[in-house]
Amino acid sequence: MNFILTTLKKLMKLLFNRIFYVAVALLVQLGWILITVWKLAAYSQYFSIGIRVVSILVVLWIVNKNINPSYKLGWTLLIMTVPAFGLVLYLLFGNSRIANAFQKRYETIENESLGYMEQDSGIMERLEEEDFSAAAQSRYISQLSGFPVHEHTTAEYFQVGDDMFPVLVRELEQAKHFIFIEYFIINDGVMWQTILDILERKAKEGVDVRLLYDDFGCLTTLPHRYDRTLIEKGIQCKVFNRFRPILNIIQNNRDHRKICVIDGHTGFTGGINLADEYINQRERFGHWKDTAVMLKGDAVWNMTAMFMDMWTTLSSGKETWNFEEYLPHKYHPEPFESDGFVQPFCDSPLDREVVGENVYLNIINRAKDYVYICTPYLIIDNEMMTALCLAAKSGVDVRIMTPGIPDKKMVFLLTQSYYEQLLEAGVKIYEYQPGFLHAKSFVCDDEVAVVGTINLDYRSLYLHFEDGVWMYRNKVIEEILADFEETMDYCRPVDLEFCRKRNIVVRTTQSILRLLAPLL
């Protein structure tokens, strides 16, 4: 009887869930398109030939595009194997393209703020004097993402969301002028209600409170049109790429960033979203291991500018900013403490530059002693695989930490499919046994580290808006290293025997998933 009641409750919950109707609507549309194409191909020989000709032309176009070879291979095989099905899917989902109007606004707004994003030549010269290799990494970020490297900035590292949350609450309580928040996922619970109460109170006090969230990321966690609820509370709110149950490639790009800026001089980022599992107030997939950093100082301006660019792009009118009102020193006239070099940056799917992946590749390729990596998903292209294997074969201690309990079983199976080749090259792999590892961090040679939102998968590297913080000779680097080494005590080392003894069904499934990895 209890089993029946439990099943009925789950069924009712599913039927009244927004995502259920969205999924049904999308499947109906996709099915209708595929059946129509299939019937037309069966009815008319000329239509069938036309589909094949168009498929060949599309494949030739894909092959000649300046995109990742793995991405080309996946779509080429799908289109050539099942032309009608593959062609329809590619036309619907194959391009990383956001709305043209959005792209034009975003680029225009970025250009308008360039005058406030110029690299201080003196800082770059000092970095070059300390380490020319590190300066080369920083210069790449500055020139290709548009965000300069800074001094006069300190960082505080959080090895779990449980540690970050009380600090975030403390800093929000101290806000006097403005609070900018941009997150992929917001879910009702202890964490969000605590933050929401502060935001609502601060808004009543006259603080400029603005919040931006991704509609797809919050599809199952927030009510429909939740932005209206926040606006009624005095919190300015915008929704990124509002999700509609209509098949189109514009839904392919999401805002995966996690940014909180307070009064221009304090900023938070990392893998932690505003939901209870991230602070272990709710158990999902065991213990949730995530990381974040809090910056104080000049480098926070980069994060403020990221938010302002996105906010203005989503504004229907021509909203303008007085940039001077949001610079770090506006509400903090005392000099900031200096601790190494700090460079927050973002990656955008609107250009052809995979900044996030190239920042990681730069670190791996220039490593001398070690590179330690935390990532929830390990779905890598040939360039990343080659870099990791070459570093390990060259004597660099390369270690990768992944979850022990996955959030998505199919994705985890795909992640494990990359283990064997990496292990054969000498890369060490560890799975975090207590639960789900959601951290995205790199630490290298006691000198360089990155903490941010960028996963090692195709969506994060090619399709999403992401952000991270590149740090050189900052005190938190030794904390990031210590955290990795301490967390290893809770990990299971993966060996080649584990990979080679998996049954034929698992290995076949992994091979198929590897082939389709860029499409997932």
C-alpha positions in Angstrom: 0.0 0.0 0.0 2.8 2.4 0.9 4.5 1.6 -2.4 1.4 2.5 -4.3 0.9 5.7 -2.4 4.6 6.7 -3.0 4.3 5.9 -6.7 1.1 7.9 -7.0 2.7 10.9 -5.2 5.7 10.7 -7.6 3.3 10.5 -10.6 1.2 13.5 -9.4 4.4 15.5 -8.8 5.6 14.7 -12.3 2.2 15.6 -13.9 2.1 19.0 -12.2 5.7 19.8 -12.9 6.4 22.5 -15.4 9.2 20.6 -17.0 6.9 17.7 -17.8 4.8 19.8 -20.1 7.8 21.4 -21.6 9.3 18.0 -22.4 6.1 16.7 -23.9 5.7 19.9 -26.0 9.2 19.6 -27.3 8.9 15.9 -28.1 5.6 16.4 -29.9 7.2 19.1 -32.1 10.3 17.1 -32.8 8.3 14.0 -33.6 6.0 15.9 -35.9 8.9 17.4 -37.8 10.7 14.0 -38.1 7.6 12.1 -39.2 6.8 14.9 -41.8 10.3 14.7 -43.3 10.2 10.9 -43.2 6.8 10.7 -45.0 7.8 13.3 -47.6 11.0 11.3 -48.3 9.0 8.1 -48.6 6.4 9.8 -50.8 8.7 11.6 -53.2 11.9 10.2 -54.6 12.9 13.7 -55.5 12.4 14.9 -52.0 14.5 12.0 -50.7 17.3 12.8 -53.1 17.0 16.5 -52.1 17.5 15.6 -48.5 20.6 13.6 -49.3 22.0 16.4 -51.4 21.3 18.9 -48.7 22.8 16.6 -46.1 26.0 16.3 -48.1 26.2 20.1 -48.5 25.6 20.6 -44.8 28.4 18.1 -44.0 30.8 19.9 -46.3 29.9 23.2 -44.6 30.4 21.6 -41.2 33.8 20.1 -42.1 35.0 23.5 -43.4 33.8 25.4 -40.3 36.4 26.7 -37.8 35.1 24.6 -34.9 36.3 21.7 -32.8 37.1 18.5 -34.9 35.2 16.3 -32.4 32.1 18.4 -32.9 32.5 18.1 -36.7 32.9 14.3 -36.5 29.8 13.7 -34.3 27.5 15.7 -36.5 29.0 14.4 -39.7 28.4 10.7 -38.7 24.9 11.4 -37.5 23.9 13.3 -40.7 25.5 10.8 -43.1 24.1 7.7 -41.2 20.5 8.9 -40.9 20.3 11.9 -43.3 16.7 13.1 -42.6 16.9 12.7 -38.8 20.5 14.0 -38.5 19.8 17.0 -40.7 16.7 18.0 -38.8 18.6 17.7 -35.5 21.5 19.7 -36.7 19.3 22.5 -38.1 17.5 22.7 -34.7 20.4 22.1 -32.3 23.7 22.0 -34.1 24.7 25.6 -34.1 25.9 27.6 -31.1 23.9 30.7 -32.0 22.0 33.1 -29.8 19.5 35.7 -31.0 21.1 38.1 -33.4 19.6 41.1 -31.6 21.1 39.9 -28.3 24.5 39.3 -29.9 24.6 42.8 -31.5 23.6 44.5 -28.2 26.1 42.5 -26.2 29.0 43.4 -28.5 28.0 47.0 -28.6 27.8 47.2 -24.8 31.2 45.5 -24.4 32.8 48.1 -26.8 31.3 50.9 -24.7 33.0 49.7 -21.5 36.4 49.1 -23.1 37.7 52.4 -21.8 37.3 51.1 -18.3 38.9 47.7 -19.0 42.3 48.8 -20.2 45.3 46.8 -18.9 47.6 48.7 -16.6 50.9 48.4 -18.3 52.8 48.7 -15.1 51.1 45.7 -13.6 51.8 43.6 -16.7 55.5 44.7 -16.6 55.8 43.6 -13.0 54.2 40.2 -13.8 56.6 39.8 -16.7 59.5 40.5 -14.4 58.3 37.8 -11.9 57.5 35.1 -14.5 57.3 35.6 -18.3 55.3 32.4 -18.7 52.6 33.5 -16.2 52.6 36.9 -17.9 51.9 35.2 -21.3 48.9 33.3 -19.8 47.6 36.6 -18.3 48.1 38.5 -21.5 46.1 36.0 -23.4 43.1 36.4 -21.0 43.4 40.2 -21.2 43.6 40.4 -25.0 41.0 37.7 -25.8 38.4 38.1 -23.1 39.0 41.8 -22.5 39.5 41.6 -18.7 42.8 42.9 -17.3 44.9 41.4 -14.5 45.0 43.3 -11.2 47.1 43.8 -8.1 45.7 45.2 -4.9 43.3 42.3 -4.5 43.0 39.6 -1.9 41.2 36.3 -2.2 39.6 34.0 0.3 39.1 30.4 -0.7 36.1 28.2 0.4 36.5 24.4 0.1 32.8 23.7 0.6 29.7 25.8 0.2 29.0 25.3 3.9 32.0 27.6 4.6 31.1 30.2 1.9 27.5 30.7 2.9 27.9 32.5 6.3 30.6 34.8 4.7 28.3 35.6 1.8 25.5 36.5 4.3 27.9 38.6 6.3 29.0 40.6 3.3 25.4 41.0 2.0 24.4 42.4 5.4 27.1 45.0 5.1 26.0 46.3 1.6 25.3 50.0 1.6 25.1 50.9 -2.1 24.5 48.0 -4.5 24.3 44.3 -4.8 24.6 42.5 -8.2 23.7 38.8 -8.3 23.9 36.5 -11.4 23.4 32.8 -11.0 22.5 29.7 -13.1 20.4 28.0 -10.5 18.3 29.4 -7.6 16.1 27.1 -5.6 13.8 27.8 -2.7 15.2 26.7 0.7 17.3 27.7 3.6 20.0 29.3 1.4 17.8 31.3 -0.9 15.3 32.4 1.7 18.1 33.7 3.9 19.5 35.6 0.9 16.1 36.8 -0.3 15.2 38.2 3.1 18.5 40.3 3.1 17.9 41.5 -0.5 14.4 42.5 0.2 15.4 44.4 3.3 18.4 46.1 1.5 16.1 47.1 -1.3 13.8 48.9 1.2 16.9 50.6 2.6 17.6 52.1 -0.8 20.4 49.7 -1.8 20.4 49.1 -5.6 19.6 45.4 -5.7 19.7 43.6 -9.1 19.4 39.9 -9.7 19.8 37.9 -13.0 19.1 34.2 -13.3 19.1 31.7 -16.2 15.6 30.5 -17.0 16.6 27.0 -18.1 18.8 26.5 -15.0 15.8 27.5 -12.8 13.2 25.6 -14.9 12.4 23.1 -12.2 13.4 25.2 -9.2 11.6 28.5 -9.5 7.9 29.2 -10.4 7.1 30.5 -13.8 7.7 34.3 -14.1 9.4 34.4 -10.7 11.0 37.7 -11.8 7.7 39.4 -11.3 7.6 38.3 -7.7 11.1 39.7 -7.1 10.2 43.0 -8.8 7.2 43.3 -6.4 9.6 43.0 -3.5 11.7 45.9 -4.8 14.4 43.7 -6.3 15.3 44.5 -10.0 15.3 41.3 -11.9 16.0 40.0 -15.4 15.9 36.5 -16.9 18.5 35.2 -19.3 17.2 33.6 -22.5 13.7 32.9 -21.2 12.9 29.3 -21.9 10.0 28.6 -24.2 8.8 25.1 -25.2 9.6 25.8 -28.9 12.3 23.9 -30.8 15.1 26.4 -31.7 18.8 26.6 -31.4 18.7 29.8 -29.5 17.9 27.7 -26.4 21.3 26.0 -26.8 23.2 28.8 -25.0 22.8 29.4 -21.3 24.2 31.7 -18.6 26.1 29.3 -16.4 28.0 32.1 -14.5 27.8 32.5 -10.7 28.6 36.1 -9.7 27.8 38.2 -6.6 29.2 41.7 -6.4 28.8 44.0 -3.3 29.5 47.7 -3.4 32.1 47.2 -6.2 34.9 46.0 -3.9 33.7 42.5 -2.8 32.9 39.7 -5.2 32.1 36.0 -5.1 32.3 33.3 -7.7 32.9 29.6 -8.1 30.7 26.5 -8.7 28.2 27.2 -5.9 24.7 28.0 -6.9 22.0 29.4 -4.6 20.4 26.1 -3.6 20.5 24.0 -0.4 22.4 21.0 -1.8 25.4 23.3 -2.4 25.7 24.1 1.3 24.7 20.5 2.3 21.4 21.6 3.9 19.7 19.1 1.5 21.3 15.8 0.5 21.4 15.1 -3.2 24.0 12.5 -4.4 25.7 12.3 -1.0 28.0 15.0 0.3 28.2 18.0 -2.1 31.8 19.1 -2.5 32.1 22.5 -4.2 34.5 25.5 -4.1 34.4 29.3 -4.4 36.5 32.4 -3.9 35.7 35.8 -2.4 37.7 38.7 -3.9 38.2 42.1 -2.3 39.9 44.9 -4.2 40.6 46.1 -7.7 39.9 42.8 -9.5 36.3 42.9 -8.5 35.8 45.5 -11.2 36.1 42.8 -13.8 33.2 40.9 -12.2 31.1 44.1 -11.9 31.7 44.8 -15.6 30.6 41.2 -16.5 27.3 41.7 -14.7 26.7 45.2 -16.1 27.3 44.0 -19.7 24.8 41.1 -19.3 22.3 43.3 -17.5 22.3 46.0 -20.1 22.1 43.5 -22.9 18.9 42.0 -21.4 17.4 45.5 -20.9 14.7 46.4 -23.4 15.5 50.1 -23.3 18.8 51.8 -23.7 20.0 51.6 -20.1 23.3 53.4 -19.5 25.7 53.2 -16.6 27.8 55.8 -14.9 30.8 53.5 -14.6 32.5 55.7 -12.1 29.7 54.9 -9.6 30.6 51.2 -9.6 34.4 51.1 -9.5 36.0 49.4 -6.5 37.4 52.6 -4.9 34.1 54.5 -5.1 32.8 53.2 -1.8 36.2 52.0 -0.4 38.6 54.9 -0.6 41.3 53.2 1.5 44.0 51.3 -0.5 43.3 47.6 -0.9 45.8 45.0 0.3 47.8 43.5 -2.5 48.3 39.7 -2.8 49.8 38.5 -6.0 48.0 38.9 -9.3 44.3 38.3 -9.8 42.3 38.2 -13.0 38.6 37.4 -13.2 37.5 36.6 -16.8 34.5 35.4 -18.6 34.0 33.2 -21.7 31.2 33.8 -24.2 29.7 31.6 -26.9 29.3 34.7 -29.1 32.9 34.7 -30.4 35.0 31.9 -31.9 37.5 31.9 -29.1 37.2 29.2 -26.4 38.8 31.3 -23.7 37.9 28.9 -20.9 39.5 25.9 -22.5 42.6 27.8 -23.7 43.2 29.2 -20.1 43.2 25.5 -18.9 45.4 24.4 -21.8 47.9 27.3 -21.1 48.2 26.0 -17.5 48.7 22.4 -18.5 51.1 23.1 -21.3 53.3 25.4 -19.2 53.3 23.2 -16.0 56.7 22.1 -14.7 55.9 20.0 -11.6 52.2 19.3 -11.2 48.7 20.1 -12.3 45.8 19.1 -10.1 42.2 19.4 -11.5 38.8 19.1 -10.0 35.8 18.7 -12.4 32.4 17.2 -12.1 32.4 16.2 -15.8 35.3 15.0 -17.9 34.1 15.1 -21.5 37.1 16.4 -23.3 38.2 17.0 -26.9 41.4 15.9 -28.6 43.2 19.1 -27.7 42.6 18.7 -24.0 43.3 14.9 -24.1 46.6 15.5 -25.9 47.7 18.3 -23.5 46.9 16.1 -20.4 48.6 13.0 -21.8 51.7 14.9 -23.0 52.1 16.7 -19.7 52.0 13.3 -17.8 54.4 11.7 -20.3 56.8 14.6 -19.8 57.0 13.9 -16.1 54.4 16.4 -14.8 52.3 15.0 -12.0 48.8 15.3 -13.5 45.9 14.4 -11.2 42.1 14.7 -11.9 39.4 14.4 -9.3 35.8 13.5 -10.4 32.6 12.6 -8.5 32.1 9.3 -6.8 28.3 9.7 -6.9 27.1 11.3 -10.1 24.3 13.7 -10.6 23.7 12.4 -14.2 24.5 8.7 -14.6 24.8 8.8 -18.4 27.2 11.7 -18.2 29.2 9.9 -15.5 29.5 6.9 -17.7 30.8 9.1 -20.5 33.2 10.7 -18.1 34.6 7.3 -17.1 35.1 6.4 -20.8 38.0 8.9 -20.9 39.8 7.3 -18.0 41.7 4.5 -19.8 43.6 6.7 -22.3 44.5 9.1 -19.5 45.7 6.4 -17.2 47.8 4.8 -19.8 49.6 8.1 -20.3 50.3 8.4 -16.6 47.5 10.7 -15.5 46.2 9.9 -12.0 42.4 9.9 -11.5 40.5 9.9 -8.2 36.8 9.6 -7.6 35.4 11.5 -4.6 33.6 8.8 -2.6 31.4 10.7 -0.1 29.3 12.2 -2.9 29.1 14.6 -5.8 32.2 16.7 -6.6 30.9 19.9 -8.3 34.1 22.0 -8.0 35.9 23.4 -11.1 39.4 24.2 -10.2 43.0 24.0 -11.5 46.1 24.4 -9.3 49.6 24.3 -10.8 53.2 24.4 -9.5 52.3 26.3 -6.2 51.9 29.5 -8.4 48.9 29.4 -10.6 45.3 28.5 -10.0 41.8 29.0 -11.5 38.5 28.7 -9.6 35.3 29.3 -11.4 32.3 27.9 -13.2 34.0 26.2 -16.2 33.5 22.5 -16.5 35.5 20.2 -18.7 32.7 19.4 -21.1 31.5 20.6 -24.5 28.6 22.7 -23.2 30.7 24.6 -20.7 33.6 25.2 -23.1 31.6 25.9 -26.2 28.0 26.9 -25.6 27.6 28.6 -22.2 28.5 32.0 -20.7 31.0 31.1 -18.0 33.4 32.9 -15.6 36.5 32.1 -13.6 39.3 33.7 -11.6 43.0 33.3 -12.7 45.4 33.8 -9.8 49.2 33.9 -9.7 51.2 33.8 -6.4 48.2 34.6 -4.3 48.0 33.1 -0.8 44.9 31.1 -1.6 46.9 28.9 -4.1 48.4 27.0 -1.2 45.0 26.6 0.3 43.6 25.2 -3.0 46.5 22.8 -3.1 46.0 21.7 0.5 42.3 21.2 -0.2 43.0 18.9 -3.1 45.5 16.9 -1.2 43.2 16.6 1.9 40.2 15.6 -0.3 42.3 12.8 -1.9 41.9 11.0 1.5 38.2 10.6 0.7 38.8 9.5 -2.9 39.2 6.1 -4.6 42.1 5.9 -7.0 41.0 4.6 -10.4 43.3 2.1 -12.1 43.5 0.5 -15.5 42.0 -2.8 -14.2 38.7 -0.9 -13.4 38.5 0.3 -17.0 39.4 -2.9 -18.7 37.2 -5.2 -16.6 34.0 -3.4 -17.3 31.4 -5.6 -19.1 30.9 -5.4 -22.9 27.5 -3.6 -22.5 29.1 -0.8 -20.5 32.0 -0.4 -22.9 29.8 -0.5 -25.9 27.5 2.2 -24.4 30.6 4.3 -23.6 31.9 4.0 -27.1 28.6 5.2 -28.5 28.4 8.1 -26.0 32.0 9.1 -26.9 31.0 9.4 -30.5 28.0 11.6 -29.6 29.8 13.5 -26.8 29.9 16.9 -28.6 26.2 16.6 -29.3 25.1 16.0 -25.7 
